[in-house]
Amino acid sequence: MLKRILELDHVINSIENEKGCIMSSFEDLMGDLVLNGNHSCRRIYSGVHSVGDALWDIETTICRLEWQKQLYFNGALTASQWFIFSKADIRLFHIELRSLMDHIGLVIKNGSESKNKPKDSFDDLRKKRVDYLQKNMISEEICDLLDGADWFDDFRDIRDEIVHKGASVVSFGIKKGDPVMWAIYKGHFRNVMKISPFVINENGVMNFERYAAYHMSRVYALLNSFGDILYKVIDITRSQRKSAARSHGGIKVLRAWMIELRSHFQSEEDNGDSLLYLSEPVTWKLNRTDIRRSME
């Protein structure tokens, strides 16, 4: 897990705090594709552009969620408004991030020089990565990239529960200083999140800020490596500038959440506990009143 702490360090250090500017190889690539036009890189241009759009939408969702939380703390949102707005944004986060990963899959497919292309589903690419490598449909570097996305499988299952299997996102009332808390239930409020390392108690309640920080840090790290790989396989010259930077208020929020998550990881490591188990006191509970209020 030390690797995850170092990865968090790298991502946190790639974000300029005041403006929420992130710098990475993938950001460089998006800038160079615009500067050079899409003619020599037509096969990946649209996919890279879609990844950038999806990132922007996710960061906007995170920014809006934090903004709404502060409005709720300051009394500008009622509890009912907080429940329904935060629930919608948490659900949207899962939909957008899953779409982003398939946009990455499309870039991998279109960037393949094999006559027989792999599928563009990121899920399919991960599952069949060894087979695709053996058939020279993807490179060894892309195979390693897919292999390193070990977080994706659990995230996919959570998203599928929400989008396809009838699970409901539930948000909770919080007091000033608390993080965003959420859970997933379906049927007669049956908890479907009993194994996730982000569950903080037996009621299936999760700290969304740590959950989002963890997944987005993995996405940003993956994209940085992906950018380095793409520069090697497409006909484009890398600009000599220090680095491209893209700013967004949501990136600034995510950086703060990542710093808190890193502190938690380090604390858990010092205590000899599992670094991903978010050990919190059992105070958050779900009942029918919470469900009813979330639907008002």
N, C-alpha and C positions, 0 to 999 in steps of 0.2 A: 504493500500500500504506500510505501515511501514514493514509489513511482507516481502515484496519483497526486501526492502532495507536491512533488516537483512539477508535475504537469499543471496543477493549479497555479503554482508560482509563476510558471512561464506565461500562462494566459493572463494572469493578473498584471504582470509586468509589461505585457504587450498593450495594455489599455492605459491611456493617459487619463488620469483621474478627473481633472477639472472639466474636460469637455466630453469625456466618454468616447475618445478616439481609439480605435483598435487598429493595430498594424500586424500584418501577416503576409505570407507568400500568396495566399489566395486573394487578399485585398490588392496586392501588387498586380496579380494576373488580371483581375477585373479591370483595373485601371489601364493596363497595357492593351487589353483587347479593345477598349474604347479608343485609345490613342492610335492604334494601328489599324482600326477598322476590322470588320469581321470576315474579309474575303479569304485570307489565308488560313483562318481558323473557323470556318463556317460550321464544321462538324461539331464543335463544342461550344460555340458562341452562345447559342440560345439556352443551352443547359446551364452554363455558368451564370448567365443573366438571371435565370429562374432561381438558382441557388441564392444569388444576391437579393432578389425580391423576397424570397422566403425568409431569409435572415432578417431583413428589414421589418417584415410583418411580425415575426416573433419578438423582436426587440420592442416594437411598438406595443404589443400585447403586454410585455413585462413592464414597460414604462407606464402604461395605463393602469395596470393593476396596482402598482406602487402609488400612483397618483390618487386612485380611488381609496386606497387604504388610508392615506393621509387625510383625505376628505372625511372619511368615516371617523377617524380619530378626533377630528376637529368639529364634528357634529354637523357637517354639511351633507352627509349621507345618513339616512336612517339605517337601522339594522337590516330591515327587509331589502333595501336597495343594495347594501353591501353584499348580502347573501346572493342575490340574483346576478349582480354585475361580476363579482369575483368568480362565481361558479361558471359563468359564460367564458371568462378569460382563461380559466384553468383548462376548461374543455378545449378551447381554441388553441391553446399552447400545444396540446397533444396532437391535434389535427395538423397544425402548421409544421411542427417538427417532423412528423412522419412524412409529410409531403416534401420537405427539404431533403430528407434522405433519399427519396426516390428521384429527385432532381440530380443529386450526386450520382445515383445509379445510371441516369440517362447520360451524364457526361462520361462515365466509365465506358458505357456501351459505345457511344459515338466516338470516343477516343481510341477504341480498340482497333488495331491494324489487321486483325484477323478477318478473313472472308466470312466466317461464321461468327456472328456477334453474340455476346452473352445477352441475357435479358436485362432490362433496365430497372427491374425491381431491386432495391437495396437488400430486401429480405432474401430474394432468390440468389443474388450475388454472394451474400454471406454464406448461405447454405451450400452453394455449389462451387465455392471459391477454389477448392482443391482440384475439382474436376475441370473447371474452366482454365486453371493454370496448366494442368497436364495437357490440355488441348490447345495451348498457346492462344487462348482467347483473351486472357488478361496477363499482365506482367507479374513478375514476382513481387515488385513493389506494391502493386495494387492488391495482390493477394494478402500481403502483410498488413496493408491498410485496413482491409476488410476484416482480417483476423483480429486486429486490435480494437475493433468496434464491439467489444464484448458486452457493453452496456445496452446495445440496441435491442437485443432479444427480449429482455424484460420490459423495456420501454414499449416495444411493439405489442406485447401481450396486454399491457395496461391500456394502451390506446385502443386496441381491438375490443377490450371489455367495454370501454366507453362508447365507441362508435358503432360497433356491430353486435354486441351481445347484451344490450339492454341495461348496462350499469349506469348509475347516476352519480354525478359529481356533487358532493355536498361541501359547502363552505361553512365556516363557523364564525360566530361573533368573537371578537378579540378586543383586548384592552390595549391602550397606548403602550408601545414598546414591544408588543408581541409580533411574531412573524405571521404570515398568512398560513392558516391551518385548513386542511381539507381531508376528505376521505372519499372512497368509492363504495357505493352500495347498490344492490339490486334486489328485486323481489320484495320480500318482507324485511327490508333493511338488512339483508344478509351481507356481511362484510366479505368482499372479494379480494381484499388486500391483506392476506395473513402472512405472507412470506417476504414482501418487499423490505429491503434493508432500511428504508426511510420511514417505516411505520414506527411510531413512538410509543404505542401502547396496545393493549389487547383489543381496543375498539377500532383499530385500523386507521387511526388519525395520523396524518403525515404533516411534516413541516415543508410547505411548498417552496419556500425560498431556498432551502438547502437542496431540495429535489431539483429545482430549475437550475440552480448554480452548478450542481454536479453535471447534469446533462449538457448544459450549454458550454461548460468548460471542456467537456469531451468533444463536442462538436467543433468548437473553435480550434482545438488542437488538431483534430482530424483534418480540418480544412487547411491549416497551415502546411501540414505534410502533403496534402493533396495538391496544393499549389506548387510545391517543389517538384512533385512528380510530373505534373502537366507541363511545366516549363521544359522538361526533358523530351517530351514526346510530340510537341506541336511546333509549328514553324513560326515562332515569334521571339523577338529579342527582348530580353528583360531590361527595363529601364535602369539607368545608373543612379537614379535618385535613392536616397537613403531607404525610404519605404513609403508606400501609399498608406493613407489613414482614412478611415471612415468613422464619422461621429454619429452618435445617437444617444438620446437620454436613456434608453433602455439598456445600452451597454454600460453606462455609468451605474445604473441600478444593479445590474448583474455583477459588476466588479465588487460592489459593496457586499452583495450576497456571497460571492466567492471568497472574499476575505474572511467573513464569518464562518463559512464552511471549512476553510483551511484551519482556522483556529480550533474548530471542533475536532477536526481530524487529528491535529497535533495533540490536543488534550486527551483524546481517546488513546492515541499511541503511547503517551506518557503514562496513562493509567493501565496500559496493557489490555485494553478492551478492543473489540472489533471496531475498526475505523469507520465502517459504514453504518453501524447500528446507532441510531440517534437516541441515546438513552435519556429520556425526559421523564419527569414525574407523571404518573397517571392521573391527569386532571380533565382531559378532554373526553367528553362522552357524547354519543349520538342518541337522540330519542325522537319520538314522533313530533314533538314541538319544534325541534330543529328542522326536521323535514318540512313541516307545514310552513314554518316561517320562510324557509328557502324558496318556497313556491309562491309566496304572496307577492 
